[in-house]
Amino acid sequence: MGKTTLAHVLARLLGLNFHRIQFTSDMLPADIIGVSVYDRDSASFKFHPGPIFAQLILADEVNRATPKTQSALLEAMEEHQVTAEGETRRLPEPFFVIATQNPSNQVGTFALPESQLDRFLMRIELGYPDRDAERALLQGSDRRDMMAALAPCLAPGELLELQNMVKNVHAAPALLDYIQALVEHSRRSADYASGLSPRAALALLSVARAWTLVQGRDAVVPEDVQAVLPGVAGHRLRPAHEGARKSSADIAASLIAAVPIP
């Protein structure tokens, strides 16, 4: 579906240092974080950083690794640091993790626990391209050649400035009431196995602010929250009935319909 290509393009356009980590069933946490190796010249152990030390990480096929290895990403995603052998090391800024998954019905996959899913800001479903897009893909140049010709649109420092601008986008008390109403309904409703966490509420506000900034406005409105809700809530909310499978859009639509705008 071009998920890996999309991650490469984002890293290149944003001017970020990029590492791809191919997750496999025999991977260990040290393969991600790094390991200390004994240096005979200095008669001491020297830490060799793993691929996690980059500005944009692609965790490719993340659910092929065991839960123990998946957990190596938790501290990095939450606190932008890793702890190895008793020492905490900061990760570069800005820092992003993009992960791809194999379908859960394929052999050799391990489901991501809810605690790890909650640390992903959004989940985006690409799906198959439409007929015109697929024809352009068939007739166009090789995508790797096209990526090589891309020039960065931003520098990492400019991206950090944009992130700071997002924090200053205004969210009125009534808008916060609406976000809390959505979150509280998801927790009370019998339709969901578990409701949205406080981290999810913060993510919803942050993404709505970013969406507002992209639209060229300086104040969030309820429609901004509704626009980003599928990506923020779709991987966090699970239907209470195992047989009821819903897409992210369906989950968001039912939640929006159930909660009136203040």
C-alpha positions in Angstrom: 0.0 0.0 0.0 3.0 2.3 0.0 3.2 2.7 3.8 7.0 2.5 3.9 7.3 4.9 0.9 5.1 7.4 2.7 7.3 7.3 5.8 10.4 7.8 3.6 8.8 10.8 1.8 7.7 12.4 5.1 11.2 12.1 6.5 12.7 13.6 3.3 10.3 16.5 3.1 10.6 17.4 6.7 14.4 17.2 6.6 14.6 14.6 9.3 17.1 11.9 10.0 15.4 8.6 9.2 15.9 5.0 10.4 13.8 2.0 9.4 13.5 -0.9 11.9 12.3 -4.2 10.4 10.5 -6.0 13.2 10.8 -9.8 13.3 9.8 -12.5 15.8 13.4 -13.1 16.9 14.2 -9.4 17.5 15.3 -8.3 21.0 14.9 -4.9 22.7 18.7 -4.4 22.5 18.4 -4.5 18.7 16.3 -1.3 18.9 17.8 0.6 21.9 21.4 -0.4 21.5 24.0 -2.4 23.5 27.3 -1.9 25.4 30.3 -3.6 23.9 33.6 -4.1 25.7 36.4 -2.0 24.3 39.8 -3.6 25.0 41.7 -0.4 24.2 40.0 1.6 26.9 39.2 -1.4 29.1 35.6 -0.3 29.5 32.2 -0.9 28.0 31.1 1.5 25.2 27.5 2.0 24.4 26.6 1.6 20.7 23.3 3.4 20.0 20.6 1.4 18.3 18.4 2.6 15.4 15.9 4.2 17.8 18.3 7.2 17.9 16.9 9.1 14.9 14.4 11.8 14.4 11.9 9.7 12.5 11.6 6.0 13.1 9.7 3.6 10.9 8.7 0.5 12.9 8.0 -1.7 9.9 5.6 -4.6 10.6 5.7 -3.8 14.3 3.2 -6.6 15.2 5.6 -9.3 14.0 7.7 -8.8 17.1 7.0 -10.2 20.5 5.3 -8.0 23.2 8.7 -7.8 25.0 10.3 -6.3 22.0 7.4 -4.0 21.2 7.6 -2.6 24.7 11.1 -1.3 23.9 9.3 1.6 22.1 7.1 2.6 25.1 9.5 4.9 26.9 10.8 6.4 23.6 7.3 7.2 22.4 6.1 8.6 25.8 9.2 10.5 27.1 11.5 10.8 24.1 14.3 9.0 26.0 15.5 5.4 26.5 17.0 3.7 29.5 19.6 1.1 28.9 21.9 -0.5 31.6 20.9 2.0 34.2 21.6 5.1 32.1 18.9 7.4 30.5 19.7 8.9 27.1 17.7 11.6 25.4 16.5 11.0 21.9 16.9 13.7 19.2 14.2 16.4 18.7 11.9 16.3 16.9 11.2 12.6 17.4 8.4 10.6 15.7 7.6 6.9 15.5 5.6 5.7 12.5 4.6 2.0 12.6 3.0 -0.3 10.1 1.1 -3.5 10.9 0.3 -6.8 9.1 -3.3 -7.9 9.2 -3.9 -9.6 12.6 -5.2 -12.8 10.8 -1.8 -13.4 9.2 0.5 -16.1 10.7 3.2 -14.8 13.0 1.6 -11.6 14.3 1.3 -10.4 18.0 -1.4 -8.0 18.8 -0.3 -4.6 20.2 -1.5 -4.2 23.8 -3.9 -1.3 24.5 -1.2 0.6 26.5 1.0 0.7 23.4 -1.8 1.5 21.0 -2.7 4.5 23.2 0.8 5.9 22.7 0.3 6.3 19.0 -1.2 9.7 18.3 -3.2 8.6 15.3 -3.9 5.6 13.1 -4.4 6.2 9.4 -5.9 3.5 7.1 -4.6 3.8 3.6 -6.5 1.1 1.8 -6.2 0.4 -1.9 -5.7 3.2 -4.4 -8.5 4.2 -6.7 -8.4 3.3 -10.4 -6.9 6.6 -11.5 -4.2 6.6 -8.8 -3.3 3.0 -9.6 -3.0 3.8 -13.3 -0.7 6.7 -12.5 1.4 4.3 -10.4 1.7 1.8 -13.2 2.6 4.5 -15.8 4.8 6.7 -13.7 8.5 6.6 -12.8 9.9 4.3 -10.1 9.0 5.7 -6.7 12.5 5.4 -5.3 13.8 7.5 -8.2 11.1 10.1 -7.5 12.0 10.2 -3.8 15.6 10.9 -4.6 14.6 14.0 -6.4 12.6 15.4 -3.5 14.0 18.5 -1.7 13.2 19.1 2.0 10.4 21.6 2.6 11.4 22.3 6.2 14.4 22.2 8.5 14.0 20.3 11.9 14.2 23.7 13.7 11.2 25.0 11.6 9.2 21.9 12.5 9.8 22.5 16.2 8.6 26.1 15.7 5.4 24.8 14.1 4.9 22.4 17.0 5.2 25.3 19.4 2.7 27.3 17.3 0.2 24.4 17.7 0.3 24.8 21.5 -0.8 28.4 21.1 -3.9 27.7 19.1 -6.9 28.8 21.2 -9.3 26.2 22.6 -12.3 27.8 24.4 -13.7 26.3 27.6 -16.8 25.2 25.6 -14.5 23.3 23.2 -12.9 21.6 26.1 -16.3 20.7 27.4 -17.1 19.0 24.1 -13.9 17.0 24.2 -14.6 15.9 27.7 -18.2 15.0 26.8 -16.9 12.7 24.0 -14.4 11.1 26.3 -16.8 10.6 29.1 -19.5 9.1 26.8 -17.0 6.5 25.5 -16.3 5.5 29.1 -19.9 5.2 30.1 -21.3 3.6 26.9 -21.9 -0.1 26.8 -20.8 -0.1 23.1 -17.1 0.0 23.9 -14.9 -2.5 25.8 -13.0 0.4 27.4 -13.3 4.2 27.0 -10.8 6.8 25.9 -8.0 7.5 28.3 -6.8 11.0 29.5 -3.9 10.5 27.0 -6.5 10.1 24.3 -8.2 13.4 25.3 -4.9 15.2 25.2 -4.2 13.7 21.8 -7.6 14.7 20.5 -7.0 18.3 21.6 -3.5 18.4 20.2 -4.4 17.0 16.8 -7.5 19.3 16.6 -5.2 22.3 17.3 -2.8 21.1 14.5 -5.7 20.7 12.1 -6.9 24.2 12.9 -3.4 25.6 12.3 -3.2 23.9 8.9 -6.6 25.4 8.0 -5.2 28.8 8.7 -7.3 29.6 11.7 -6.3 30.4 15.3 -9.2 28.9 17.3 -10.5 25.4 17.4 -14.2 24.7 16.6 -16.1 21.5 17.2 -15.9 20.6 13.5 -12.1 20.4 13.8 -12.5 17.9 16.6 -14.9 15.9 14.6 -12.6 15.9 11.6 -9.7 14.3 13.4 -11.7 12.0 15.7 -11.5 8.9 13.4 -7.7 9.0 13.4 -7.4 9.6 17.1 -10.1 7.3 18.5 -10.3 4.5 15.9 -7.4 2.5 17.3 -8.2 3.2 21.0 -11.9 2.2 21.0 -12.8 -1.4 20.7 -16.4 -2.6 20.3 -17.7 -4.4 23.4 -19.0 -7.3 21.3 -16.2 -9.2 19.7 -18.2 -9.9 16.6 -19.0 -6.2 15.9 -16.2 -5.0 13.7 -16.3 -1.3 12.9 -14.0 1.0 10.9 -12.4 4.1 12.5 -14.9 6.2 10.6 -17.9 4.2 11.9 -16.6 4.4 15.4 -16.1 8.2 15.2 -19.5 8.7 13.5 -21.4 6.8 16.2 -19.5 8.8 19.0 -20.2 12.1 17.3 -23.9 11.3 16.8 -24.2 10.3 20.5 -22.7 13.5 21.9 -24.3 16.9 21.2 -22.2 20.0 20.7 -22.5 22.2 23.9 
